[in-house]
Amino acid sequence: MISLTRSPAWEALLEHYRESCDLHMRDLFNADSERFAKFSIQLGDLLFDYSKNRITQKTVTLLMDLLRDRGVIERREAMFSGGHINVTEDRAVLHVALRQQDETPVYVDGENVIPLVRQMLKKMRDFCDHVRSGEWKGYTGQPITDIVNIGIGGSDLGPQMVAQALTSYVDGPRPHFVSNADGTQLSEILRNLDPRTTLFIVASKTFTTQETLLNAGSAKKWFLSRAGNEEFVAKHFVALSTNREGVQNFGIDPENMFEFWDWVGGRYSVWSAIGLSVALAIGMDRFEEFLAGAHEADVHFRTAQPERNIPMLMAMLGIWYNNFYGCGTQAILPYNQYLSRFPAYFQQGDMESNGKSISVDGVPVNYGTGPIIWGEPGTNGQHAFFQLLHQGTKLVPCDFIACAQPLNPMGKHHTVLISNFFAQTEALMRGRTLAEAKAELEAQGLAPNRVSALAPHKTFTGNRPSNTFLLKRLTPFNLGLLMALYEHKIFVQGTIWNINSFDQMGVELGKQLAKNIQTELAEGGRATRHDASTNGLINAYQHMSRDNS
Ligand SMILES: O=P(O)(O)OC[C@H]1O[C@H](O)[C@H](O)[C@@H](O)[C@@H]1O
């Protein structure tokens, strides 16, 4: 295949960029009263409005030419049918199989994985029913009231974000999450827990992750110091993993292990047994609604034509800004407090997937790949960093997410929230011209010299792009739908950039070096083996940590 930036589809986009980059969205809206209808899509309870982007119909056509040219359709089919598209690890990528709703076989190396998925779901259901009904009892015969998921990365961010997003559906044990190597997190959580009624869920795909094993070991120690008998561990520790041996070595009965498989990527694993803490908290019926919502997105991604395909549009708009406008970041701004961890979740989802600079063919790429993903919930962000979004020198494409129906109606709160939500995308798009700024200042009765002095500061260029996702209501189904759209966006972008979105080798080096330093710290001598900065810091640390004055 011709390299990305030499392909005719890319060159056509470059040419189109040059001729269209000065267009202002204000003018595009003024010129076409149908713009919203043309550039928005309803999918179930979700409305996706992408009309506030710096695009014309031609932009979409050219972006989708590129998508077809780069083999996205073929690669999508390869993913859904169990092909080893994770080439560096030689694995299939089948989180979609975890949420498939029918029994159509999906083969990985000749084995149909759907029966495995069904068995896993059945085991999760039985366990959830036992724990939630109180049949599953702790070592003193009391039911479980609290669950602690111990994991990190994909084994933490997914269940944590989803459990938080679905807080209003929690009618089972209270979920807690421990991830950090910093013992403060575990200590603070344990402080308020009762070992007799607490269940620990050790979540690790590999069961080798240092932080998780450290936290799980300390939790077990805490538990045993109170329960006093190793036999009771079976009532209070379960594992979610692909590594049966590792689980056994840790001292968890394989009976209490919920298995998943190497074709489930860590950051795509909340749909697997890794979602157990969510299922315990909200019940298996609702967990399955969550899976069904994701499946709806899968069907849409697989069947809608590219020009009407939400993840494909999200992805190609991202390519447009990332590779043609030179935008380095993408903000995700949920106007919903329950979704406050959504940006952090997709920070891992996107940045660990597409933060790569070597192509699948093993050569450095000569174009930008994954953007920096960041964001905070609205309206908080407005009072913090939105200044830069509106008037800064950087162009930041933004995703705005909100729900039409509040789960906690309270006076005027929702109207205020949602008005801000609409106002922000309007302001980013429209801006305020110098003439408008002057007119407003004059209307306030300011002297002409103050008007001239202030007006430039009150001017907004506008033309700042955003996507809007409006959900009817935050339900398990709709959350699954929204999340899967983002997942597929990442897949499409990775395919365009010709990188492997499903490995994460960039996290290895730091881990290796940390192990060396850990040994050095244990030995306690003077550090000499590193660069001057690292040696200096280690030596200063050793001095400072011993200094009791
Ligand atoms: O689930 P685990 O095997 O414990 O892995 C936990 C996390 O750590 C790794 O370093 C990876 O960067 C993540 O992708 C992964 O989700």
The ligand as an SDF file (V2000), in Angstrom:
LIG
                    3D

 16 16  0  0  0  0  0  0  0  0999 V2000
   -4.6200   -6.2660   34.1840 O   0  0  0  0  0  0  0  0  0  0  0  0
   -3.1460   -6.2320   34.3570 P   0  0  0  0  0  0  0  0  0  0  0  0
   -2.4620   -7.3740   33.6730 O   0  0  0  0  0  0  0  0  0  0  0  0
   -2.7910   -6.1710   35.8230 O   0  0  0  0  0  0  0  0  0  0  0  0
   -2.6050   -4.9340   33.7000 O   0  0  0  0  0  0  0  0  0  0  0  0
   -2.9330   -3.6670   34.1670 C   0  0  0  0  0  0  0  0  0  0  0  0
   -2.4420   -2.5710   33.2530 C   0  0  0  0  0  0  0  0  0  0  0  0
   -1.0410   -2.4860   33.3060 O   0  0  0  0  0  0  0  0  0  0  0  0
   -0.2260   -2.4470   32.1830 C   0  0  0  0  0  0  0  0  0  0  0  0
    0.9660   -1.8060   32.4980 O   0  0  0  0  0  0  0  0  0  0  0  0
   -0.8140   -1.8390   30.9380 C   0  0  0  0  0  0  0  0  0  0  0  0
   -0.2240   -0.6200   30.6060 O   0  0  0  0  0  0  0  0  0  0  0  0
   -2.3040   -1.6790   30.9770 C   0  0  0  0  0  0  0  0  0  0  0  0
   -2.7920   -1.7920   29.6780 O   0  0  0  0  0  0  0  0  0  0  0  0
   -2.9700   -2.6990   31.8560 C   0  0  0  0  0  0  0  0  0  0  0  0
   -4.3620   -2.4980   31.8280 O   0  0  0  0  0  0  0  0  0  0  0  0
  1  2  2  0
  2  3  1  0
  2  4  1  0
  2  5  1  0
  5  6  1  0
  6  7  1  0
  7  8  1  0
  7 15  1  0
  8  9  1  0
  9 10  1  0
  9 11  1  0
 11 12  1  0
 11 13  1  0
 13 14  1  0
 13 15  1  0
 15 16  1  0
M  END
$$$$
